[in-house]
Amino acid sequence: MKKAVIFSLILAIILVGCNPTNGIKNDVAKDASSSLDESLNGIAEYFPFLENTIIEYQGIGNEFAEQKVFYEFIEDNKAQMKVLNPGTKMIKVYELKNGALTEVYMEGEFYHIENMLNENSNKQDIILKLPLEIGNSWKTHDGYEREITGIDENIETPYKVFNALEVTTTFDEGRYQKEYYAKGLGLVARIYTNNGEEIKTLVSNVSKSDVSQDIEMFYPLNNGDGLAYVKDEFLFKTNDNVEKLIENKMKNPKDERLNPLLPENVSINRINLDRGEWVVKVDITDNLIEELNVGSSQEYKVIQSIVNTLGRYYDIDKVYVSLSDRPYESGHLQLAEGETFKVTTEDIEELE
């Protein structure tokens, strides 16, 4: 399984620009050009940032060429796309600026939802560049030649036949890739050729929809027998507040045998993944202890459940809990500044 994940990630990186944008039907498209410099409107037409839209692609020639994409966050001239294929999930951040659409950030094996629009750039790969004319060319992030080779090219996909902009990236040793962008939709086809053998990624469906995000939720059992977890999910719309979605799950277990983690009057202020220390930091309103109003044993179960839930979701084993920006402290538990709770899931079984 590990090899499959690694291979799928490598393939997605090789298939440059695996970042479709959607808007096939007028009622699906978002007017991404409204807040942009007028000179970038042409690019925005071919690569719109679309809210609450899932684009599915059929893969031909390799199982990992199949994929789904969804814009998780959109802010002015930047957008974050989640790319899912059968082996892995990744995010890509795009920016429309200085006459070009550029992929400025990419991270693989990204299974949670987190806004990375303001993360420091880790690449500068130009996807489209003005003028949108045949012969316009530029270098990719890896130094390969990328050129606009067609303006009104017909390309057939399982969804429909498109009239598209053709962009060709030439690699070495007989390898090249053609990508096709349709106005109001974005990427509709990618054809990667290696010495005559082709791998195709072709748009097959576009739906106006939110996405389902899996999460393992830990709770104390209300019979006093310890903790259990359930496999759950929440629905995410573009630019949703992830903290509020997780908070809702903490307050509303899906099984009556489980106790809530947060009382109704308690809120999560923020959740932050500290990538320097690899610690999940959660700040909760300081009325938590008063509203819980439980003994030390039950308080421990609640905190451990919160820690396990967030640790598993972000794939981190340390969680720092604060109450309105102060280290967690009650009559039973107390953290020093920077001290963390450890994710502990041994002997905790799934609730059947």
C-alpha positions in Angstrom: 0.0 0.0 0.0 2.9 2.3 0.9 4.4 1.8 -2.6 1.1 2.5 -4.2 0.8 5.8 -2.3 4.3 6.8 -3.3 3.9 5.9 -6.9 0.6 7.7 -7.2 2.1 10.8 -5.7 5.1 10.7 -8.1 2.8 10.2 -11.1 0.6 13.1 -10.0 3.7 15.3 -9.8 5.0 14.1 -13.2 1.7 14.8 -14.8 2.3 18.5 -14.5 -0.6 20.8 -13.5 -2.9 18.1 -12.3 -5.2 20.9 -11.3 -8.5 21.0 -13.1 -10.8 23.8 -12.7 -14.5 23.5 -13.3 -17.3 25.4 -14.7 -18.7 23.4 -17.5 -22.2 24.7 -17.0 -22.9 28.4 -16.5 -24.7 27.8 -13.2 -21.6 26.0 -11.9 -19.0 28.6 -12.8 -17.8 31.3 -10.4 -16.8 34.6 -11.8 -13.1 34.5 -10.7 -12.2 37.6 -12.8 -14.3 40.1 -10.8 -11.6 40.8 -8.2 -8.6 40.4 -10.6 -6.5 42.7 -12.7 -8.4 43.1 -16.0 -5.3 41.8 -17.9 -5.7 38.4 -16.1 -9.3 37.9 -17.2 -8.3 35.8 -20.1 -6.4 33.3 -17.9 -9.3 33.3 -15.4 -11.7 32.2 -18.2 -9.5 29.2 -18.9 -8.8 28.4 -15.3 -11.6 29.7 -13.1 -11.6 29.1 -9.4 -14.9 27.4 -8.7 -16.7 27.0 -5.4 -18.5 23.9 -4.2 -17.8 21.9 -7.4 -16.4 18.4 -7.8 -14.7 17.6 -11.1 -14.1 13.9 -11.8 -11.6 12.6 -14.3 -11.3 9.2 -16.0 -7.9 7.7 -16.1 -6.7 5.7 -19.1 -3.4 3.9 -19.3 -2.6 4.0 -15.6 -4.8 3.5 -12.5 -3.5 6.6 -10.8 -4.4 8.9 -13.8 -8.0 8.9 -12.4 -8.7 11.7 -10.1 -11.2 14.1 -8.5 -10.6 17.8 -7.6 -12.3 20.3 -5.4 -11.4 23.9 -4.4 -11.2 24.0 -0.6 -10.3 27.6 -0.2 -10.6 30.7 -2.5 -9.4 34.1 -1.6 -9.1 36.9 -4.2 -6.4 35.8 -6.7 -5.4 32.6 -4.9 -7.1 29.2 -4.6 -6.3 25.9 -2.9 -7.2 22.7 -4.7 -7.5 19.2 -3.2 -6.5 16.5 -5.7 -7.6 12.9 -5.0 -6.5 9.9 -6.9 -6.8 6.2 -6.0 -3.5 6.2 -4.1 -3.2 9.5 -2.3 -4.5 13.1 -1.7 -2.6 16.3 -2.2 -3.1 20.0 -2.2 -2.0 22.6 -4.7 -2.2 26.4 -4.3 -2.5 28.6 -7.4 -2.0 32.3 -7.8 -3.1 34.7 -10.6 -0.5 37.4 -10.7 1.9 39.3 -13.0 0.3 38.0 -16.2 0.4 34.3 -15.2 -1.3 31.5 -13.4 1.3 29.9 -11.1 1.3 26.9 -8.9 3.0 28.3 -5.8 2.6 25.5 -3.3 2.2 21.7 -3.4 2.1 19.1 -0.6 1.4 15.4 -0.9 -0.3 12.9 1.4 -2.5 15.7 2.7 -5.5 13.9 4.1 -7.1 16.6 6.3 -8.4 20.0 5.4 -6.3 23.0 6.3 -6.1 26.5 4.7 -2.6 26.8 3.2 -3.2 29.9 1.0 -0.8 32.0 3.1 1.9 29.3 3.5 5.4 30.2 2.1 5.7 29.2 -1.5 7.6 26.0 -2.2 7.5 26.1 -6.0 7.0 28.5 -8.8 5.5 26.5 -11.7 3.7 28.7 -14.4 0.7 26.9 -15.7 -0.6 29.6 -18.1 1.0 32.8 -19.2 -0.1 35.8 -21.2 -0.4 36.4 -24.0 -2.6 33.4 -24.7 -1.2 33.0 -28.3 0.3 30.1 -30.2 4.0 30.2 -29.8 4.1 31.8 -26.3 6.5 29.7 -24.2 8.1 29.6 -20.8 10.1 27.3 -18.5 8.5 25.1 -15.9 9.6 24.9 -12.3 11.9 22.0 -13.3 13.3 23.8 -16.3 11.3 22.1 -19.1 9.8 24.0 -22.1 6.1 24.7 -21.9 4.3 26.3 -24.9 0.9 27.3 -26.1 0.5 25.0 -29.2 -3.2 25.5 -30.0 -6.1 27.9 -29.4 -9.2 26.2 -30.8 -8.4 22.5 -30.5 -11.2 20.0 -30.4 -10.7 17.4 -27.6 -13.1 14.6 -26.9 -13.7 13.5 -23.3 -16.3 11.2 -21.6 -18.2 14.4 -20.6 -18.3 16.1 -23.9 -16.3 17.5 -26.8 -14.5 20.7 -26.0 -13.0 23.5 -27.9 -9.8 24.2 -25.9 -6.5 25.9 -25.4 -3.7 23.4 -25.9 -0.5 23.7 -23.8 2.4 21.3 -24.5 5.2 20.6 -22.0 8.3 18.9 -23.5 10.4 16.7 -21.2 13.4 14.6 -22.3 13.8 11.2 -23.8 10.7 11.2 -26.0 8.3 12.4 -23.2 5.8 15.2 -23.5 2.5 16.2 -22.2 -0.5 18.1 -23.7 -3.0 19.8 -21.5 -6.3 21.2 -22.7 -8.1 24.1 -21.0 -11.8 25.0 -21.9 -13.3 28.4 -21.0 -15.5 28.4 -18.0 -14.2 25.0 -16.9 -10.4 24.8 -16.8 -8.4 21.6 -17.4 -10.5 19.1 -19.4 -7.8 16.7 -20.6 -4.2 15.8 -20.0 -2.4 13.4 -22.3 1.1 12.3 -21.2 3.2 10.5 -23.9 6.3 8.5 -23.2 7.8 7.1 -26.4 4.4 6.5 -28.0 2.6 5.2 -24.9 -0.1 7.4 -23.5 -1.6 8.1 -20.1 -4.8 10.1 -20.3 -6.8 12.0 -17.7 -10.1 13.1 -19.2 -13.0 15.0 -17.5 -15.9 12.6 -17.0 -18.3 14.5 -14.7 -18.9 17.9 -13.0 -21.2 18.3 -10.1 -22.2 21.2 -7.9 -21.5 19.7 -4.5 -19.7 19.9 -1.3 -17.3 17.1 -0.3 -17.3 14.5 2.5 -14.4 14.5 4.9 -13.8 11.4 7.0 -12.9 11.8 10.7 -12.5 9.4 13.6 -14.3 10.8 16.6 -13.3 9.7 20.2 -15.8 10.1 23.1 -16.2 8.8 26.6 -18.8 6.1 26.9 -21.7 7.1 29.0 -21.7 3.8 30.9 -18.4 4.8 32.4 -16.4 2.0 30.7 -13.8 4.3 29.2 -13.4 5.7 25.7 -14.6 4.5 22.2 -14.3 5.9 18.7 -16.6 6.0 15.8 -15.9 6.6 12.1 -17.7 9.7 11.1 -17.7 12.4 8.4 -18.6 16.0 7.9 -19.6 17.9 4.7 -17.3 20.6 3.7 -18.1 23.6 1.4 -15.5 25.9 -0.2 -14.2 28.3 2.5 -16.0 26.5 5.3 -14.7 26.9 8.9 -13.1 23.5 9.7 -13.0 24.4 13.5 -16.8 24.8 13.6 -17.4 21.6 11.7 -15.3 19.6 14.1 -16.8 21.5 17.1 -20.2 20.4 15.9 -19.1 16.8 15.8 -17.7 17.1 19.3 -21.0 18.4 20.6 -23.2 15.9 18.8 -22.0 12.3 18.9 -23.8 10.2 16.4 -24.5 7.4 18.9 -26.5 7.9 22.1 -24.0 5.7 24.0 -21.4 8.4 23.7 -21.0 11.5 25.8 -20.4 14.9 24.1 -16.9 16.4 24.4 -18.0 20.1 24.5 -21.0 21.6 26.2 -23.3 23.8 24.0 -22.0 27.0 25.5 -18.3 26.1 24.8 -16.6 26.9 21.5 -13.3 26.2 19.7 -11.6 29.4 19.0 -9.0 28.0 16.6 -7.1 24.9 15.6 -3.6 25.3 14.3 -1.1 22.7 13.0 2.3 24.0 14.1 4.6 22.6 11.4 7.7 23.7 13.1 7.1 21.7 16.2 4.6 19.2 14.6 2.0 19.9 17.3 -1.7 20.4 16.9 -2.7 23.5 18.9 -6.4 23.9 19.9 -7.7 26.9 21.8 -11.1 26.5 23.5 -13.1 29.1 25.3 -12.2 29.4 29.0 -15.7 28.4 30.2 -14.9 24.7 29.4 -14.1 23.6 32.9 -17.1 25.4 34.4 -19.5 24.1 31.8 -18.2 20.5 32.0 -18.6 20.5 35.8 -17.3 16.9 36.2 -14.8 15.0 38.4 -11.2 14.3 37.5 -11.8 11.0 35.9 -14.5 12.3 33.5 -12.5 15.4 32.8 -9.5 13.3 31.8 -11.6 11.2 29.5 -13.0 14.3 27.8 -9.6 15.9 27.3 -8.0 12.6 26.1 -10.9 12.2 23.6 -10.3 15.7 22.2 -6.6 15.1 22.0 -7.1 11.7 20.2 -9.7 13.1 17.8 -7.5 16.0 16.7 -4.3 14.0 16.7 -5.7 11.3 14.5 -7.3 13.8 12.1 -4.1 15.8 11.6 -1.9 12.6 11.9 0.1 14.1 14.8 0.9 12.5 18.2 1.1 15.7 20.3 -1.7 18.2 21.0 -1.5 21.4 23.0 -4.7 22.6 24.6 -5.2 26.1 25.8 -8.2 28.0 27.2 -8.6 31.4 25.8 -4.9 31.6 25.1 -3.8 30.3 28.5 -2.3 26.8 29.0 -4.9 24.3 30.0 -5.5 24.3 33.8 -8.2 23.0 36.0 -8.3 21.7 39.6 -7.4 18.2 38.2 -5.1 18.8 35.2 -2.6 21.5 34.4 -0.2 22.1 31.5 2.9 24.3 31.5 3.4 26.7 28.6 4.2 24.6 25.6 3.5 21.3 27.4 1.4 18.9 25.3 -1.0 16.0 25.7 0.0 12.8 23.9 -2.4 11.0 21.6 -3.1 7.6 23.2 -5.4 5.2 21.3 -4.2 1.8 22.6 -7.0 -0.4 23.8 -9.7 2.0 22.6 -12.1 0.1 20.4 -14.5 1.2 17.7 -18.1 1.4 18.9 -20.1 -1.2 17.0 
